[in-house]
């Protein structure tokens, strides 16, 4: 039985607990930790977790663990994961892996040297379609990649479908750089950069525009200064010379949580739209190329990232996306921030 702990018991942690407690055999969450008084205890009671703590060091000293899920806010991913790795424990870390490439790279190096399983929760790898897209490109089925477009659109700043971000502490920190947020680019831009470039290919350079829109009088709500970016538009050149556009926003009215990717090669094209299905890919290739027709292919489900993390621990073979991949994506994001600040193309 693989014994896990969860550090950070806010909104995202419930998904981790549900998978490890209820959906995957051979593992159990035996401890949890949160610095907010009372929150870890409430979480432990809800998910039937034996032990709860307010200090990570205490938990690591007192509990016999195999692995830890790091579900803390972005700014704490690096320091806490490095403590976990130093104890020789396997670690699944929420995205983004860190708030800068230097920290993400340090995490990847530390995990490799310690020999622990390490994965970053880029959860849209749970789509079978994105894996088939990557395989088709790798096998040359759509020829040389020429152009791509990708988007991740949410509307929680203009609708209450996810709850009211103006009250409570679940959302405010995501809008405040002082509270560790890198804005929409760091929060969900990390997903769409991975989602696009995992199949399309490595990034050579970027040109990025970021925008923060007025959301409250004086730009503040309570303790939160609402200064993190809300929308991002990135022009990308891939290593093979292909061009693409990646954009993401929290102001995308009408989109609850929409990811879409289209890749065009000189022998075919593919589409993935997670609003339609995680197991469906659309292709235009072969005899459908000249009439510009698209064929829909249904795919079997792929194991969740939580399942692949547990399988990796059992087999000793580190599945993807690992910390090295998380660091590579962070390097692209860092280049985007420089590009926006200096209004120029930045090499990755």
N, C-alpha and C positions, 0 to 999 in steps of 0.2 A: 504494500500500500504506500503510494507516494504521498507524503505529508507536505501540504502547502500552507503558506500564510499569505494574507492580503494586507498590504500597507496602503493606507488611504481608503476610507470607507464612504466616500461621497457617492454622487449619482452613478458614476460609471462602474463602481465596484460591484454593484448588484449583479451585473451581467457576468463578471468573472466568477462570483460565488455560485451563481446558478449553474454555470457550465461545470465547474469543478465538483460541486456538491451533488448535482442531480442528473447531469447528462453524460458524464464520462466515468466509466468504470476504472477501478484501480487507483483512484486518488481521493483525497479528502482534505478539506480546509480545516486545519486544527487550531489556527490562531489568526487574529486580525489586530491591526494597530491604526490609531488615528490620534493626532495631536489635539483635536477638538474634544473637550471634556464630554463624556457621555455618548459620543457618536459611535465609538468602537463597541461599546457595550450593547447599544441598541442594535447594531449590525450583527453582533454575535448572537443575540437572542433571536433575531429574525431568521438567520440562516443556520441556526443550531451549531454554532462554532464554540468549541470548548473554552478557549482562552482569549482574552482581549487585553490590549495594552495602549498606553498613550506615549510610549517611548520605544522607538525601533531598536535601540541598543539593548534594552531590557528584554524585548521579545527574542532577539537573536541569541542572547546569552541563555535564556531560560527554556527555550523550546527546541525540541529535536525536529528539525525540518529538512526537507529535501530541496524545496524550491519556494520562491516568493514571487507574487504578482505585485508589481509596483504600479499603483493606480492613483498616485499623488498628482497634484498640479505640476505643470511642465517644469517649473524652475527646480523642483525637487527630484526629478528623474535621475540626473547624473549623480548628485552626492549620495542619495539613498541606494541607488543601484550599485555604486562602487563599494559601499559598505556590505551589501548583500553578497557581491562577488568575492570580496575579501574573506568572507566566511566559507567560501567554497560551495555556495548554494546556486542552483540553477535559477534563472530570472527571466520572467516575462514582463516587459516594461511597456506601459502605455506610450502612445505616440504623442508628440514627436519625441524621438529618443532623448534629445537634449535641447537646450535653447541656443546652442552654437555648435559648429562643426568640431572645434577643438575638444569640447567635452564629450561629444558623441564618439569621436575617434578614440579618446582615452577609455571610454567604456568598452568599445569593441576590442581594444588591445588588452585591457585587463581581463575580459571574459575569455579571450583566446589563451592568454598565459595561464589562467587558472584552470582552464579546461572544463568550464561549466557550459551547459546548454544556455543559449541566449537568443531570445526572440523579441521583436518589437511588434506591438499589436496593431499592425496595419490591416485592420479587420476586413477590408474589401478584397483581400486575398482569399476570403471565403467564397468568392464567386468562381464557379467552375469556368465561366466564360472568359475571365481574364487570363487564366492559365492556358486555355486553348488558344487565345489570341497570341500569347507569348510564344507558344509552340509553333503556330503557323508562321509567324514572322521569322523565328529562328530557323525553321525548315525551308525558308525561301518561297513559301506558297503564294505570297502576294508580291514577290519580287523585291526590288529595292525600295525601301521606304522613302517616300518623297515628301509627304505632308501628313500632319495629324492635327486633330483638335480634341480638346478634353475640357470638361467642366464639372464642377461640384457646386451645386446651388442649394442654399437653404434660405428660409424666410422667417427665422425665429425673431428677427428684429422688427418685423412688421405683422406677425401673427402670434397667437398664443397656443398654437398647435402643440408646442413642446413645453408649454407653461409660460408664466409671466416673468420675463427676465428682469423686470424692474423691481421685483421683490425677492427677498431671500438671498442666499449666498451661492446658490448652485451655478449661476450664470455670470454674475457681475465680474468675477475675477477674469473671465475670458475676454473682457473688454478693457482691461486695465494693465498697462505695461508694468506699473509699480507692483502688481500682484503676480508678475511672472508671465503674463500673456504675450505671445508674439502675434496676436490678432488672428484674423481668418487665415492668413498665410501659414502661420505655425500650427493652428488648430486643425483645420481641414484641408488647407493647401498641401500639407504633408501627405495626406491621403491621395489627392489627385495627381501630385507629382509622381508618387510611386505607381499609381494606377496607370498613368500614361506611359511612363518611361520603362516600366517592367517589360511590357511588350515592345514598345517602339524603339528603345535603345538608349544608350548613354548620352548625356547632355554635354555639349561643347561649350555653349555660352547662353546667356539669358539677357533680356531687357525687360524690366518689370516696372509697373506703376501700381502703387498702393494708395488707397484713399480711406480716410476716416471721416464719416459724416456726423453732423450734429444729431444727438440723440436725447439730450436733456438740457434744461437751462443751466448755463455755466459749465456744461460738459461733465457734470458729476452727479452721481446718485449715491448718497451716504458716503461710505469710505472709498468708493471707487471713482477714480478719474477715468473717464471713458475715452482714452486716447489711442487704443490699439486699432490697427487697421481693420476695416469692415469688408473691403473688396480688393481683389488683386487681379491684374491682367498681366500675363507673362508671355512674351514672344521667345521661342526656344529654337536654337539650332542644335541638332543632334550631331554626334561624332561623325556620322556618315554624310553630313551636309543637309539632311532633311530639315524642313522648317515646320514649326507647329505653334499652336496657341493653347495656353492653359489659362482658364479663368475660374475664379471662385468668389462667392459673395454670400453674406448673411441677409442681404436685402432682396433676394430673388423671390419676389411675391409669386405665390402659386406653386412654389417648389418646397415640399416638406424636407426632402433629403435626397437629392437627385445627382447621380454620377453617370456621366456619359463619355464615351471614347469612340473616335472614328480614326482609323489609320488607312492611308492610301499609298499603295505601292504601284510600281509600273506593270505589275501582272495581276493585280487584284486589290480588294479593299475589305475591311471588316468593321463592324459596329458592335459595341457593347453598351447596353442601356439598362442599368440596374433598376430603374423604375419599372421596366417591363419584366425582367427576370434576371436572377443570378445564374441561371443555368441555360441561358439562351444567347447565341451569337448569330449575327447576320453577316453573310458573305456575298461579295460580288466578285466572281472569278470564273475562269474557264469559259464555258459557252454562254454564261450570263454577262460576260464583260461587255460585249458590243451592244446589246440591248439595254445595258445599265439596269439589270434586274438584281434584286437581293433575295437570297435564299436564307431561311431561318433554320438553324440547327439546334436541336435540343440536346443537352448534355446531362450526364449523371451528376449528382451533388459531389462536391469535394469536401474533405474533412475540414472542420473549423480550425482556426489557428490555435484554439485552446486544446483541441484534440491532438494537433500536430506537435504542440509543446510537450504534452504528456508522452506521446509516442517517441519523441526525440530523447526524452529522459530515459525511457525504457530501453531504447536501442543504442543510445550513445551517438546517434547520427543527427547532427544539428540541421533541422529543416530551415526553410526560408519563410519569412524575411528575418535574417539575423541582425545583430548589432552593426555589422559591417555595412549591410544594406541600409539600415537606419541612418548611419553616418553619411553614406553617399547621398541620400535624399537630403539630409541636413545641410550638406555642402551646397546643394542647389539652392536651398532656401536662403542660406547666408549670402550667396551671390545675388539673390533677388533683393535683399535688403540693401546691399551696397548699390545695386543698379538703381533702385528707386531714389536713394539718397543723393546719388551723383548724376542721375539721369544719363546713364551710358550703358553700353553693352559690357557685360562682365563675364570673363572666362570662368569656367567651373573646374 
